[in-house]
């Protein structure tokens, strides 16, 4: 299939300007993929703006890349702020407590957070998950006796930590 005159003009225009557009976009983005996306979106938007079959002026494409890069940075900034807020609010208490029990729950939560992860997961599965040692062993891929001993050691450690708090 023969290339039409318009297609040939676009091809020549892209060969001449694409690397310049990409260099400009790279300076305004954090990744190569974002820069390539910006260039593609800017060329399409600029071409639609002109409403002609001929390539748009390079200045229009550069201006479009610039505006789109600002929009991208704002979106990423808003997303990053939302994620930070979500991380901060994700630290909800581990227990459903009444007003009178909040201090005790906080103390227990602090003590639990000081336990090694292996103890903490066994305590959580046993006490709040209601699992047997056999079920805990299956869930964690450990022997049932290991689950039972981790539970016992975790309770001893919790008692020690709580004793330090209340003395």
N, C-alpha and C positions, 0 to 999 in steps of 0.2 A: 504494500500500500504506500503510495507516494505521500510525502509530507506536504501539507498545505503551506502556503506562504506564511500564515499566522503562526503555525506550529514552528516553523523554521525561525521566525523572529523571536518567539518565546525561548526556544532552545539557545539561540545566540545570546539573548539577554540574560538568561540564567547562568550560562557559562561565564559571562562577563561580570555579573554582579553577585552571584550566590556566595562566593567566598568572602566578599566584603560584608555582606549582610550577616553571615555567620560569625565573623570576627567581631562585629559590633554587638551581636546578641550574646556572645560568650562573655563579654565584659560586663554584662548586666544580669547574668544568671549564675546559678550555683552548679549547674551541671551541663554537660554536652547535650544531653537529651532535651533539657528545657530550652537551650539555645536553638536547637534544630526545630523544635516545636514552634518557638516564637517566629523564626524565619518563615516557616511554612504558613502559619496563621497570618502573618503580616502581608506576605505576598498575595494570598487569597483575598484578604480583606481589601488591600489596596486595589487589586484588579477589579473586585466587585464595585468599589467606590467609583472607579472611572467609568465602569459600564461599557467598556469597549473591549474589543478582542486583542488590542495591542497591549504590550506590557506597560505597567505604570512607571512614572518617573522614579528613579532611585530615591530621591529625597522623600517622597511620600512613603516608601517602604521603610526607610530609616526612621521616620517619624512614627510610623505604626509600630515598629519594633520597640521603640522607646516607650510609647504609651503602654503597650502590652507588657513590657518588662516591669513597669511600675505596678500595673495591676497584679502581675504574678507575685511580686515581692509583697504587696499588701495582703494577698490571699495567704501566702505562706506565713507571713507574720501573724495574721489572725489565727490561722490553724495552730501555729506553735503556742500562742497564748492560750487557746482553748485547751490544748493538750496539757499545758502546765497547770491550768486550773483544774482539769479533770484529775491529774495526778495528785494535786493537793487535796481535793475533796474525796478522792478514793480512799483516803486513810480514815475511813469511818470505823467506829468501834466494832470490835469483834463480837460484842454481846448486845442483846436487846435488853436494855435495862430501864428501870424506873428511875425517878429523880434521886431517890434515897440510895440506890445502888451504883450510881455513876462513878463515885470515887473508888469504890472497891473494884469495879470493872476496869477502871483505868490502871489500878495497881496490878491487877492480874494480867492485863494486857501487856503492861511494861515487863512484868516478870516473864511472860510467855515469849516476848520478843527477845529476851536475853538467852533463851534456850537455843541449843543447836537445832538446825532445821530438821534433822532426823528425829529428834525428840518431839519437836513441835508438831510435826505431821502425824506422829503416832497418837499424841494426846488429842489432837483435833479429830482424827478419825474415830478414836475410841469414845471420847466424851461427847462430842457434838455430832459426830456421824453415826454413833450407835453401832459401830461394827465390832465384830468379834475379832480376837487375835488372828484367827485363821483367815478372815476376810481382809483384815489389814495386811497380813502377809501376802495374800494374793494380789491386793491392790498395789503394794509397794515392791513386790518381787523379792521378798525376803522370807526367811523361815519364820514360822509362827513363834518359836521360842525367842527369836531375836526381837520380834515385835513386842512380846511380853516383857522382855528385859529392858527394852528401850522405854516402854511405858513406866516401868518401875523406877528406872533411873531418872526419868523426866519428873515423876512425882516427887522423888527425893530432892531433886534440884529445885523444884518449885517451892517445896516446903522451906528449904534453906533460904531462897530468895525472899519469900514472904516473911520469914522470921526476921530477916535483916530489916525489912521495912517496918515491921510492927514493934521492934525493940529500940 
